[in-house]
Amino acid sequence: MLVRIGTTDRMERLLSFALEGTAVETVSPMAVESLQGKRVFFAVAMDDLGPGEEFVRLLRLLREKPHCLQGSIGCILVDGGGELYTKSAAQELALAANGAGCTFPGKPLVEGTGSLYNQHIQAKRLGLGWEETYFLRSRELAERLVTFRTPKFASPRVLMLHASDQHRSNTVWLGREILRRLPENFQTREICLQNGAIYDCRGCSYETCLHFSKNGTCFYGGTISKEVLPAIRCCDALLFLCPNYNDAVSANIMALFNRLTNLLVQQELLDKYLFGVVVSGYSGSDLVARQLLGAMCFNKTVMLPPKFCMMETAHDPDSARKKAGIEERLDAFAAHMARTLQK
C-alpha cells in the first residue's frame, strides 16, 4: 500500500522506478485506518520549508487512533526540496506510525535532500551518480518492505542497557520491573554503561574501523569493546533505558550509538528488536524516543516493533513507582514484549 504525502516531479520519477513490477494500491493519508495488517510504503515529498499541512494532519490522525496500523509493516521515503527537515520529518512520522501499531524493519528510511549530496558516500562506493544511487536505494527499500518477516524466539535474549544511578533512578526501576515481569523462558541481562570509562567514537576511517573490528575491538577498546558489543551481538532484543538529559539521551548512551559502527562494519543488526523506556523530569520524552529510533533503527539497522517505547514523566527519586496506573502500564509493556518476541 502506497501512502503519498505531497508530490514533486522527482518523487513521481522515483516512485515509478522504485515500485516498478510491484503491485501497489495508493491510499490517501486520511485513510490509514484501512491499513491494519498491510505493508505500507510512506512517500513524503516536501519543499525547502519542510512538511506541509497534509503531513501534519497525518501525524494527528495517527496519534488520535493508536491502533489504526496494528499489524502493519512500514518503510519511509522522504524527498526534500532543500537540505533540511528530511530526517526530522521521518522520525516524527515513524514515531507516530509506530505508536499506531506499525512495525519498521531495520534501515526503513531512504531520504534525499534537494541537492542529493547526502547520497555521495554511497554513490562513491557503488560507482554511480547521486541520483542513480538515490533511485537504486529507493527500489531496495521497497524490496526490503515486501520481503521482511518478523522473527520469533523460543527463549528470547533481552539485553537492558543504561547509564543511570542504579539506586535512585526512576528509569532503572522501570526497566527492572519490566524484566521482572517477562516470562520465565526469557534470558535477561543488564549492563550499566557507567562502569568503566566510556569513550566516544574518534571517527576512524572505514578501513581502520574494519581492521579493529575483525580483531574484536576498536581504537579505544575498553568496556564497550570487551563487554557491550559482544552482548549486543548475542542478544535478540535491546531494551534501552533513556532518562531525558536536556532533551537528549545521556552522553554514555550517545557514545554507545557512535561506537556501534565498529560492530556494524562486520554485521548488521537486522534480526534484533529495539525497545525503550524514556523518562522525563518535566517534558519532552517524544524527543528522546525519536532520537533513539533514529539512531538504532534508521542508522544502526535494528527492528522497531510496534509501540516500541514506554514514556513516563517522573522527576523526584522513587516518584515513578508512585504514579497512578504504573503497575498496569508495566504489566502491559512486558506482555507486549513477550508477544512480540516469543514463539
C-alpha positions as CSV (number, residue, x, y, z in Angstrom):
1,M,0.0,0.0,0.0
2,L,1.4,3.4,-1.0
3,V,0.6,6.4,1.2
4,R,1.6,9.6,-0.6
5,I,2.1,12.8,1.2
6,G,2.8,15.7,-1.2
7,T,4.3,15.4,-4.7
8,T,7.2,16.6,-6.7
9,D,8.4,15.8,-10.2
10,R,11.4,13.9,-8.7
11,M,9.2,11.9,-6.4
12,E,7.0,10.9,-9.3
13,R,10.0,9.5,-11.2
14,L,11.4,8.0,-8.0
15,L,8.2,6.1,-7.2
16,S,7.9,4.9,-10.8
17,F,11.4,3.4,-10.6
18,A,11.2,2.1,-7.0
19,L,7.8,0.3,-7.4
20,E,8.3,-1.0,-10.9
21,G,6.9,-4.5,-11.1
22,T,5.3,-4.3,-7.7
23,A,1.5,-4.4,-7.4
24,V,0.7,-1.3,-5.4
25,E,-2.6,0.3,-4.3
26,T,-2.4,4.0,-3.5
27,V,-4.2,5.2,-0.3
28,S,-5.0,8.7,0.9
29,P,-3.1,9.7,4.1
30,M,-6.5,10.2,5.7
31,A,-7.5,6.6,5.0
32,V,-4.8,5.0,7.2
33,E,-7.5,3.2,9.2
34,S,-7.8,0.8,6.3
35,L,-4.1,-0.3,6.6
36,Q,-4.2,-2.7,9.5
37,G,-2.1,-5.8,8.7
38,K,-0.8,-4.2,5.4
39,R,2.7,-3.4,4.1
40,V,2.8,0.4,3.9
41,F,5.2,2.5,1.8
42,F,5.1,6.1,3.1
43,A,6.3,8.5,0.4
44,V,6.7,12.1,1.7
45,A,7.6,14.9,-0.7
46,M,8.3,18.4,0.7
47,D,9.7,21.7,-0.5
48,D,12.6,23.5,1.2
49,L,10.3,24.7,4.0
50,G,9.7,21.2,5.2
51,P,6.5,19.1,5.5
52,G,3.2,20.6,4.6
53,E,-0.3,20.6,6.1
54,E,-1.2,17.2,4.8
55,F,1.8,15.7,6.7
56,V,0.7,17.4,10.0
57,R,-2.9,16.1,9.5
58,L,-1.5,12.6,9.1
59,L,0.5,12.8,12.3
60,R,-2.5,14.0,14.2
61,L,-4.6,11.2,12.8
62,L,-2.0,8.5,13.8
63,R,-1.8,9.9,17.3
64,E,-5.6,10.1,17.6
65,K,-6.1,6.5,16.5
66,P,-3.4,4.4,18.3
67,H,-4.5,1.1,16.8
68,C,-5.1,2.1,13.2
69,L,-1.9,0.5,11.9
70,Q,-2.0,-2.6,14.1
71,G,-0.2,-5.5,12.4
72,S,1.2,-3.3,9.6
73,I,4.8,-3.1,8.4
74,G,6.2,0.2,7.1
75,C,9.0,2.0,5.4
76,I,9.5,5.7,4.7
77,L,10.8,7.6,1.6
78,V,11.3,11.3,2.1
79,D,12.2,13.6,-0.9
80,G,13.2,17.0,0.2
81,G,13.4,20.3,-1.7
82,G,16.2,21.7,0.5
83,E,19.0,20.4,2.7
84,L,16.9,20.4,5.9
85,Y,14.0,18.6,7.6
86,T,14.0,15.3,5.8
87,K,15.3,13.2,8.8
88,S,13.3,15.1,11.4
89,A,10.1,14.6,9.4
90,A,10.9,10.9,9.0
91,Q,11.5,10.5,12.7
92,E,8.2,12.2,13.6
93,L,6.3,10.0,11.1
94,A,8.0,6.8,12.3
95,L,7.2,7.6,16.0
96,A,3.6,8.4,15.2
97,A,3.1,5.4,13.0
98,N,4.8,3.1,15.5
99,G,2.6,4.4,18.2
100,A,-0.4,3.4,16.0
101,G,0.9,-0.2,15.7
102,C,3.3,-0.1,12.8
103,T,6.5,-2.3,12.7
104,F,9.6,-0.9,10.9
105,P,12.4,-3.2,9.7
106,G,16.0,-2.0,10.2
107,K,17.0,0.7,7.8
108,P,13.4,1.6,6.9
109,L,14.3,5.1,5.6
110,V,15.6,6.5,2.4
111,E,15.8,10.3,2.2
112,G,17.0,12.6,-0.4
113,T,17.9,16.2,0.2
114,G,17.4,18.8,-2.5
115,S,20.9,18.6,-3.8
116,L,21.2,14.8,-3.2
117,Y,24.6,15.5,-1.6
118,N,23.6,13.1,1.2
119,Q,23.9,10.3,-1.4
120,H,27.6,11.0,-2.3
121,I,29.2,8.5,0.1
122,Q,27.0,5.6,-1.1
123,A,27.4,6.8,-4.7
124,K,31.2,6.6,-4.4
125,R,31.0,3.1,-3.1
126,L,28.6,2.0,-5.8
127,G,30.4,3.8,-8.6
128,L,27.1,5.6,-9.6
129,G,25.8,9.1,-9.8
130,W,24.0,10.7,-6.9
131,E,20.5,10.4,-8.5
132,E,21.2,6.8,-9.7
133,T,22.2,5.9,-6.1
134,Y,19.1,7.5,-4.7
135,F,16.8,5.7,-7.1
136,L,18.5,2.4,-6.5
137,R,18.3,2.7,-2.7
138,S,14.6,3.5,-3.0
139,R,14.0,0.4,-5.0
140,E,15.9,-1.7,-2.4
141,L,13.7,-0.1,0.3
142,A,10.6,-1.3,-1.5
143,E,12.0,-4.8,-1.9
144,R,13.0,-4.9,1.8
145,L,9.5,-4.0,2.7
146,V,8.0,-6.8,0.6
147,T,10.4,-9.5,1.9
148,F,10.6,-8.5,5.6
149,R,9.5,-11.1,8.2
150,T,9.5,-10.7,11.9
151,P,11.4,-13.4,13.8
152,K,10.3,-15.2,16.9
153,F,12.4,-16.9,19.5
154,A,11.9,-20.0,21.8
155,S,13.9,-18.4,24.6
156,P,14.3,-14.7,23.8
157,R,17.5,-13.0,25.0
158,V,16.9,-9.4,26.2
159,L,19.8,-7.0,26.9
160,M,19.0,-4.0,29.0
161,L,21.4,-1.0,28.7
162,H,21.5,2.1,30.7
163,A,23.9,4.7,32.2
164,S,21.9,5.7,35.3
165,D,22.4,5.7,39.0
166,Q,21.2,2.2,39.9
167,H,19.8,3.1,43.3
168,R,18.0,6.4,42.7
169,S,16.9,6.2,39.0
170,N,13.3,6.1,38.1
171,T,14.3,4.8,34.7
172,V,16.3,1.9,36.1
173,W,13.4,0.9,38.4
174,L,11.0,0.9,35.5
175,G,13.4,-1.2,33.4
176,R,14.0,-3.8,36.1
177,E,10.3,-4.0,36.7
178,I,9.7,-4.8,33.1
179,L,12.4,-7.5,33.1
180,R,10.9,-9.0,36.3
181,R,7.5,-9.4,34.5
182,L,8.8,-11.2,31.5
183,P,8.1,-15.0,31.2
184,E,10.5,-17.5,32.7
185,N,11.7,-18.6,29.3
186,F,13.3,-15.2,28.7
187,Q,17.0,-14.8,29.3
188,T,17.8,-11.2,30.5
189,R,21.0,-9.3,31.1
190,E,21.6,-5.8,32.4
191,I,24.7,-3.7,31.6
192,C,25.3,-0.3,33.1
193,L,27.4,2.0,30.9
194,Q,28.7,3.9,33.9
195,N,31.0,1.0,34.7
196,G,34.5,2.0,33.4
197,A,35.5,4.8,31.0
198,I,33.2,5.1,28.0
199,Y,35.0,6.9,25.2
200,D,33.1,8.4,22.2
201,C,34.0,7.4,18.7
202,R,37.1,9.1,17.3
203,G,35.9,8.8,13.7
204,C,38.4,6.3,12.3
205,S,38.4,5.6,8.6
206,Y,36.2,2.7,7.4
207,E,39.4,0.6,6.8
208,T,40.8,1.3,10.3
209,C,37.4,0.6,11.9
210,L,37.2,-2.7,10.0
211,H,40.7,-3.7,11.0
212,F,40.0,-3.3,14.7
213,S,36.5,-4.9,14.3
214,K,38.0,-8.0,12.8
215,N,40.1,-8.4,15.9
216,G,37.1,-7.9,18.2
217,T,38.0,-4.4,19.4
218,C,38.2,-0.8,18.3
219,F,40.8,2.0,18.7
220,Y,39.7,2.7,22.3
221,G,38.9,-0.8,23.4
222,G,37.5,-0.7,27.0
223,T,34.1,-1.7,28.3
224,I,32.2,-1.2,25.1
225,S,34.5,-3.4,23.1
226,K,35.0,-6.1,25.8
227,E,31.5,-6.4,27.2
228,V,28.8,-4.3,25.5
229,L,29.4,-5.1,21.8
230,P,29.7,-8.9,22.4
231,A,26.5,-8.8,24.5
232,I,24.7,-6.9,21.7
233,R,25.9,-9.4,19.1
234,C,24.4,-12.3,21.2
235,C,21.0,-10.8,22.1
236,D,17.6,-10.9,20.3
237,A,16.3,-7.6,21.7
238,L,17.7,-4.4,23.2
239,L,16.0,-2.5,25.9
240,F,17.4,1.0,26.2
241,L,16.7,3.0,29.4
242,C,16.9,6.7,28.5
243,P,16.3,9.4,31.0
244,N,15.9,12.8,29.4
245,Y,19.0,14.8,29.6
246,N,18.5,18.3,28.1
247,D,16.0,16.7,25.6
248,A,18.5,14.0,24.5
249,V,19.9,10.7,25.7
250,S,22.8,10.8,28.1
251,A,26.4,11.1,27.0
252,N,27.3,7.5,27.6
253,I,24.3,6.2,25.6
254,M,25.3,8.6,22.8
255,A,28.8,7.3,22.9
256,L,27.5,3.7,22.5
257,F,25.4,4.8,19.5
258,N,28.6,6.2,17.9
259,R,30.8,3.2,18.8
260,L,28.3,0.7,17.3
261,T,29.8,1.5,13.9
262,N,32.6,-0.8,14.9
263,L,30.1,-3.7,15.2
264,L,28.2,-2.8,12.0
265,V,31.2,-3.0,9.7
266,Q,31.2,-6.7,10.5
267,Q,27.5,-7.5,10.8
268,E,24.2,-5.7,10.6
269,L,21.6,-5.9,13.4
270,L,18.6,-6.5,11.3
271,D,17.5,-9.6,13.3
272,K,17.3,-7.7,16.6
273,Y,14.4,-5.8,18.1
274,L,14.6,-2.3,19.8
275,F,12.6,-1.4,22.9
276,G,13.0,1.7,25.0
277,V,12.0,3.3,28.3
278,V,12.2,7.1,28.3
279,V,11.6,9.1,31.4
280,S,11.5,12.9,31.5
281,G,11.6,15.0,34.6
282,Y,9.4,17.7,33.0
283,S,8.5,17.0,29.3
284,G,10.0,16.0,26.0
285,S,10.0,12.2,26.1
286,D,9.0,12.1,22.5
287,L,12.2,14.0,21.5
288,V,14.3,11.3,23.2
289,A,12.2,8.5,21.7
290,R,12.7,9.9,18.2
291,Q,16.5,10.2,18.8
292,L,16.6,6.5,20.0
293,L,14.7,5.2,17.0
294,G,16.7,7.4,14.6
295,A,20.0,6.2,15.9
296,M,19.2,2.5,16.4
297,C,16.6,1.7,13.7
298,F,17.2,4.2,10.9
299,N,21.0,4.1,11.3
300,K,22.1,1.0,13.2
301,T,19.6,-1.4,11.4
302,V,17.7,-2.7,14.5
303,M,14.0,-3.6,14.0
304,L,11.4,-1.3,15.6
305,P,8.4,-3.3,16.9
306,P,5.0,-1.6,17.3
307,K,4.7,0.7,20.3
308,F,8.4,0.2,21.0
309,C,8.8,2.7,23.8
310,M,7.3,3.3,27.2
311,M,7.3,7.0,28.0
312,E,6.8,8.4,31.5
313,T,7.2,11.7,33.3
314,A,8.8,11.4,36.8
315,H,11.4,13.7,38.4
316,D,11.9,13.0,42.1
317,P,13.6,9.7,43.2
318,D,11.0,7.0,43.6
319,S,8.3,9.0,42.0
320,A,7.8,6.7,39.1
321,R,6.6,3.8,41.3
322,K,4.0,6.1,42.9
323,K,2.3,7.1,39.7
324,A,-1.3,6.2,39.2
325,G,-1.7,3.1,37.0
326,I,2.1,2.4,36.7
327,E,1.7,-1.3,37.6
328,E,-0.8,-1.8,34.9
329,R,1.4,0.0,32.3
330,L,4.4,-2.1,33.3
331,D,2.3,-5.3,33.0
332,A,1.1,-4.2,29.6
333,F,4.6,-3.3,28.3
334,A,6.2,-6.5,29.5
335,A,3.3,-8.6,28.0
336,H,3.7,-6.7,24.7
337,M,7.4,-7.5,24.7
338,A,6.6,-11.2,25.3
339,R,4.1,-11.3,22.5
340,T,6.5,-9.7,20.1
341,L,9.5,-11.9,20.8
342,Q,8.5,-15.4,21.8
343,K,7.3,-18.2,19.6
